[in-house]
Structure formats: C-alpha cells, structure tokens
Amino acid sequence: MNHPSKSARQAILERGQSIVGAKGFSAVGLNEILQAAEVPKGSFYHYFNSKDAFGVVLLDTYFDHYVQSMQDLFDQPGLSHHAKLMRYWQCWIDNHTGCTDAGKCLAVKLGAEVSDLSEPMRLALQRGTARTIELLAVALQRGVEDGSLTFGQAPQNLAQRLYALWLGTSVMAKITRTTAPFAEALLLTRQLLGSSENPVIHFDRGTGK
C-alpha cells in the first residue's frame, strides 16, 4: 500500500475519532467525516465495507493507542505501582474535565450507544476494555509485589471493579456536569487499593464531557 493510501485511511480515522467522540456514532454521517478528512467517498469504501466496519476499526485503533499509553505509564521507572495507578486515574480525570479532544473518550462515549446497535462494535468494545482491565490487573499485582498496595481480592477482580467504577463515574460526571463523581470515585479507589500513600489529585474547573 502506498503512502497516499495510508494517509487517506489515517485521515478518515483521525477525523472520524474526533467527530464521533463529540457527537456519537449514530448522529454522524459518512459525508461529514469525509469532508472533514478531505477524502472522496470512494476512498472510504476502499478501506471499509460499511459504517459499522469503520466503527470497528475506529474502536480497535482507539484502544491500541489507549493501551499503549497505559503501558508507557506503567513502565515508567522510579515510581511505585500505587503512584503509577494514581497517575493513571489523574489522567482519566484530566481527560474528562479538561479541554481535551472529545475523541479520546470513545469507550465512555460509545459504550452504551453502540452495544445495542452493532454486535461487531460491541465486540470491539469488549476486546478493548478487556485489554485495559488486564493491564490494570498486572499493575495491581506488581503493586502488591513492590509493597505499595495491599488488598484482599484477586487483582483481576479488583481491576474489573475499578474499571467499572470509573466508567460509570464518567457517565455520572457527564450527567451532573460536575467533578463530584470523580472525587467520590477517587476516595473509593484509594480505599480499595489499601495504601497509605497520599497523592495530590487536581481537578480542572471544566464541566466535563
């Protein structure tokens, strides 16, 4: 595949992520994405058989980047895994309360919407969230090993509970347009992690997305 073809496909995905992240999947037409990407309609069907097929690739690509950013964070030297996990949730808070690209929140934005509309997209979400939870579980286990975390349940179970907590919290923050749900989630997270470390968590004054 030549470079211009790669660029066209990438443009569709990048612009699509931004627009879908802001408006949702069902509300966005292909023409809007293609016009924003400055790509002719024929190019879209060269890469994607349908809008749903595009949605699957969009989600898989999103989670590829998301999981890589998590891995980079958890691989940072010189920090306990408690500190790394708290940085992860700090980034989560920043992403939902600051002026960031709406497309970075696809798991929250599309989770409820497309799961009932598209089985392939639901499966893409399932794959992506499973990868996220697995990385959280590994970080939790390593926190036990380095002595910075103490909790009385299997890391995989705690990772699932924490991810569900923060996913639901993000939805409540959107509904209330306040940071109060994040403050509550953060308090419960620290209790579940069983650590005496006390990081300072900052909240932007934005309303959240």
C-alpha positions as CSV (number, residue, x, y, z in Angstrom):
1,M,0.0,0.0,0.0
2,N,1.5,3.4,-1.0
3,H,1.9,6.4,1.3
4,P,-1.0,8.4,-0.1
5,S,-3.3,5.5,0.6
6,K,-2.1,5.2,4.2
7,S,-2.6,8.9,4.6
8,A,-6.2,8.8,3.4
9,R,-7.1,6.0,5.7
10,Q,-5.4,7.7,8.6
11,A,-7.2,10.9,7.9
12,I,-10.5,9.2,7.9
13,L,-9.8,7.5,11.2
14,E,-8.4,10.6,12.9
15,R,-11.2,13.0,11.8
16,G,-13.7,10.2,12.5
17,Q,-12.5,9.8,16.0
18,S,-12.8,13.5,16.8
19,I,-16.3,13.9,15.3
20,V,-17.7,10.6,16.6
21,G,-16.2,11.4,20.0
22,A,-18.0,14.7,20.1
23,K,-21.4,13.7,18.6
24,G,-21.7,9.9,19.0
25,F,-21.8,7.3,16.3
26,S,-25.4,7.3,15.1
27,A,-25.6,11.0,14.7
28,V,-22.6,11.3,12.4
29,G,-22.9,10.7,8.7
30,L,-20.1,9.5,6.5
31,N,-20.2,12.6,4.4
32,E,-19.4,14.8,7.5
33,I,-16.3,12.6,8.2
34,L,-15.1,12.5,4.6
35,Q,-15.5,16.2,4.2
36,A,-13.5,16.9,7.4
37,A,-10.8,14.4,6.2
38,E,-10.9,15.9,2.7
39,V,-11.2,12.4,1.3
40,P,-13.5,11.4,-1.6
41,K,-16.3,8.9,-0.8
42,G,-14.9,6.2,-3.0
43,S,-11.8,6.1,-0.8
44,F,-13.9,5.3,2.2
45,Y,-15.3,2.1,0.7
46,H,-11.8,1.2,-0.5
47,Y,-10.9,0.7,3.2
48,F,-14.2,-0.1,5.0
49,N,-17.1,-2.2,3.7
50,S,-19.7,-0.3,5.8
51,K,-20.1,2.3,8.5
52,D,-20.1,-0.4,11.1
53,A,-16.9,-1.8,9.7
54,F,-15.4,1.6,10.0
55,G,-16.6,1.8,13.6
56,V,-14.9,-1.5,14.5
57,V,-11.6,-0.2,13.1
58,L,-12.1,3.1,14.8
59,L,-12.5,1.4,18.2
60,D,-9.7,-1.1,17.7
61,T,-7.4,1.8,16.7
62,Y,-8.5,3.9,19.7
63,F,-7.8,1.0,22.1
64,D,-4.4,0.3,20.5
65,H,-3.3,3.9,21.4
66,Y,-5.0,3.9,24.7
67,V,-3.4,0.6,25.9
68,Q,0.0,1.7,24.6
69,S,-0.3,5.0,26.6
70,M,-1.2,2.9,29.7
71,Q,1.8,0.6,29.2
72,D,4.1,3.6,28.8
73,L,2.8,5.0,32.1
74,F,3.1,1.7,34.0
75,D,6.6,1.2,32.6
76,Q,7.9,4.5,34.0
77,P,10.9,3.9,36.3
78,G,11.3,5.2,39.8
79,L,7.7,5.1,40.9
80,S,5.7,2.6,43.0
81,H,2.8,1.0,41.2
82,H,0.5,2.7,43.6
83,A,1.9,6.0,42.3
84,K,1.6,4.9,38.7
85,L,-2.0,3.8,39.2
86,M,-2.9,7.1,40.8
87,R,-1.3,8.9,37.8
88,Y,-3.5,6.8,35.6
89,W,-6.6,8.0,37.3
90,Q,-5.3,11.5,37.4
91,C,-5.0,11.3,33.6
92,W,-8.6,9.9,33.4
93,I,-9.9,12.8,35.4
94,D,-8.0,15.3,33.3
95,N,-9.3,13.8,30.1
96,H,-12.9,14.1,31.2
97,T,-12.7,17.5,32.9
98,G,-10.3,19.5,30.8
99,C,-10.5,20.9,27.3
100,T,-9.3,17.8,25.5
101,D,-10.1,16.1,22.3
102,A,-13.5,14.6,22.6
103,G,-12.4,11.6,20.5
104,K,-10.1,10.5,23.4
105,C,-13.2,9.3,25.3
106,L,-14.7,6.8,22.9
107,A,-15.1,4.0,25.4
108,V,-17.3,6.2,27.5
109,K,-19.0,8.0,24.6
110,L,-19.9,4.9,22.6
111,G,-20.2,2.1,25.2
112,A,-23.9,2.4,25.8
113,E,-24.8,3.7,22.4
114,V,-23.4,1.1,20.0
115,S,-23.6,-2.0,22.2
116,D,-27.3,-2.3,21.4
117,L,-26.9,-1.3,17.7
118,S,-23.9,-3.2,16.4
119,E,-22.7,-6.6,17.5
120,P,-19.3,-6.1,15.8
121,M,-18.8,-2.8,17.5
122,R,-19.9,-4.2,20.8
123,L,-17.3,-7.0,20.4
124,A,-14.6,-4.3,19.6
125,L,-15.5,-2.5,22.8
126,Q,-15.4,-5.8,24.7
127,R,-11.9,-6.6,23.3
128,G,-10.6,-3.1,24.1
129,T,-12.0,-3.0,27.7
130,A,-10.6,-6.5,28.4
131,R,-7.1,-5.3,27.3
132,T,-7.5,-2.3,29.6
133,I,-8.6,-4.4,32.6
134,E,-5.8,-6.8,32.0
135,L,-3.2,-4.1,32.2
136,L,-4.8,-2.7,35.4
137,A,-4.6,-6.2,36.9
138,V,-0.9,-6.6,36.1
139,A,-0.2,-3.1,37.6
140,L,-2.2,-4.1,40.7
141,Q,-0.3,-7.4,41.1
142,R,3.0,-5.5,40.7
143,G,1.9,-3.1,43.4
144,V,1.4,-5.9,45.8
145,E,4.9,-7.2,44.9
146,D,6.6,-3.9,45.4
147,G,4.7,-3.4,48.7
148,S,2.9,-0.2,47.7
149,L,-0.6,-1.9,47.6
150,T,-2.5,-4.2,49.9
151,F,-5.9,-5.5,49.1
152,G,-7.8,-8.7,49.9
153,Q,-9.0,-9.9,46.5
154,A,-7.6,-11.2,43.2
155,P,-6.0,-8.4,41.1
156,Q,-8.2,-9.4,38.1
157,N,-11.4,-9.0,40.1
158,L,-10.3,-5.6,41.6
159,A,-9.3,-4.4,38.1
160,Q,-12.7,-5.2,36.7
161,R,-14.4,-3.5,39.6
162,L,-12.2,-0.4,39.4
163,Y,-12.7,-0.1,35.6
164,A,-16.5,-0.4,36.0
165,L,-16.4,2.2,38.8
166,W,-14.6,4.7,36.7
167,L,-16.6,4.1,33.6
168,G,-19.8,4.7,35.5
169,T,-18.3,7.7,37.2
170,S,-17.5,9.2,33.8
171,V,-21.1,8.9,32.8
172,M,-22.3,10.4,36.0
173,A,-19.9,13.3,35.6
174,K,-21.4,13.9,32.1
175,I,-24.9,13.9,33.6
176,T,-24.2,16.2,36.5
177,R,-21.6,18.3,34.8
178,T,-19.6,18.4,38.0
179,T,-16.4,16.8,39.2
180,A,-18.1,15.4,42.3
181,P,-18.5,11.9,40.9
182,F,-14.7,11.8,40.3
183,A,-14.0,12.9,43.9
184,E,-16.1,10.0,45.2
185,A,-14.6,7.5,42.8
186,L,-11.1,8.6,43.8
187,L,-11.9,8.2,47.5
188,L,-13.3,4.7,47.0
189,T,-10.3,3.8,44.7
190,R,-7.8,4.8,47.4
191,Q,-9.8,2.7,50.0
192,L,-9.8,-0.3,47.7
193,L,-6.1,0.0,46.9
194,G,-5.2,-0.2,50.7
195,S,-2.2,2.1,50.5
196,S,-1.0,4.8,52.9
197,E,0.4,6.8,50.1
198,N,-1.4,10.1,49.7
199,P,-1.0,11.7,46.3
200,V,-2.4,15.1,45.4
201,I,-5.1,14.9,42.8
202,H,-6.0,18.0,40.8
203,F,-9.4,18.8,39.2
204,D,-9.8,21.1,36.3
205,R,-12.7,23.5,36.7
206,G,-14.3,22.5,33.4
207,T,-17.7,20.9,33.3
208,G,-16.5,17.6,31.8
209,K,-17.8,16.0,28.7
